[in-house]
Amino acid sequence: MQDYSASLENFNKSISLQPEKIDAFLGMTLVYYYKNDLVNAKKYFDQAKALKSILQQGISGFETYKKEGFICNKKDNEALRMMFSKWK
């Protein structure tokens, strides 16, 4: 819905409450990516990969993570796949 400020606020709250959960880090990645702030997008993307080592494997790790229960819509899925390809 492009309410980036509210999304960032909610993801930041999620991170402060449960810093071990990577879904909020991936959410922050997407919000910054859609805002075309690639510096912050990469920052949160790298934090997500640091929290779950399987994501270091790139797309195959992301696909495994999705099988473990991570769910996102088609647009976000494609954006994350592109980032896993680009930011290895």
C-alpha positions as CSV (number, residue, x, y, z in Angstrom):
1,M,0.0,0.0,0.0
2,Q,3.1,2.2,-0.1
3,D,2.8,3.4,3.5
4,Y,6.5,3.2,3.9
5,S,6.7,5.1,7.2
6,A,4.2,2.9,8.9
7,S,5.9,-0.2,7.5
8,L,9.3,0.9,8.8
9,E,7.8,1.8,12.2
10,N,6.2,-1.7,12.5
11,F,9.2,-3.6,11.3
12,N,11.5,-1.6,13.7
13,K,9.1,-2.4,16.5
14,S,9.2,-6.1,15.5
15,I,13.0,-6.1,15.5
16,S,13.2,-4.4,18.9
17,L,10.8,-7.0,20.4
18,Q,12.3,-10.1,18.7
19,P,15.8,-9.3,17.3
20,E,16.4,-13.0,16.5
21,K,13.5,-13.2,14.0
22,I,14.7,-12.4,10.5
23,D,11.3,-11.9,8.8
24,A,11.2,-8.2,10.0
25,F,14.8,-7.7,8.6
26,L,13.6,-9.0,5.2
27,G,10.6,-6.8,5.5
28,M,12.8,-3.8,6.2
29,T,14.9,-4.8,3.2
30,L,11.8,-4.8,0.9
31,V,10.5,-1.4,2.2
32,Y,13.9,0.3,1.6
33,Y,14.2,-1.5,-1.8
34,Y,10.7,-0.2,-2.9
35,K,11.8,3.3,-1.6
36,N,14.8,2.9,-3.9
37,D,17.1,3.3,-0.8
38,L,19.5,0.4,-1.8
39,V,22.1,1.3,0.9
40,N,19.6,0.6,3.7
41,A,18.0,-2.3,1.8
42,K,21.4,-4.0,1.6
43,K,22.1,-3.2,5.3
44,Y,19.0,-5.1,6.4
45,F,19.5,-7.8,3.8
46,D,22.9,-8.5,5.2
47,Q,21.6,-8.6,8.7
48,A,19.0,-11.1,7.7
49,K,21.7,-13.3,6.1
50,A,23.8,-13.0,9.3
51,L,20.9,-14.2,11.4
52,K,20.2,-17.3,9.3
53,S,23.3,-18.8,7.8
54,I,21.3,-20.8,5.2
55,L,20.6,-17.5,3.4
56,Q,24.3,-17.1,2.7
57,Q,23.7,-19.8,0.0
58,G,21.8,-17.3,-2.1
59,I,18.6,-18.3,-3.9
60,S,18.8,-22.0,-2.9
61,G,19.0,-20.9,0.8
62,F,16.1,-18.5,0.3
63,E,14.0,-21.3,-1.3
64,T,14.9,-23.6,1.7
65,Y,13.9,-20.8,4.1
66,K,10.5,-20.5,2.3
67,K,10.0,-24.2,2.7
68,E,10.6,-23.7,6.5
69,G,7.6,-21.3,6.5
70,F,8.6,-17.9,5.3
71,I,5.7,-16.6,3.2
72,C,5.6,-13.5,1.0
73,N,3.5,-12.3,-1.9
74,K,4.6,-12.8,-5.5
75,K,6.0,-9.2,-5.9
76,D,8.1,-9.5,-2.7
77,N,9.2,-13.0,-3.6
78,E,10.5,-11.8,-6.9
79,A,12.2,-8.8,-5.4
80,L,13.9,-10.9,-2.8
81,R,15.0,-13.5,-5.4
82,M,16.6,-10.6,-7.4
83,M,18.4,-9.4,-4.3
84,F,19.7,-12.8,-3.5
85,S,21.0,-13.1,-7.0
86,K,22.5,-9.6,-7.0
87,W,23.8,-9.3,-3.4
88,K,25.4,-12.7,-2.9
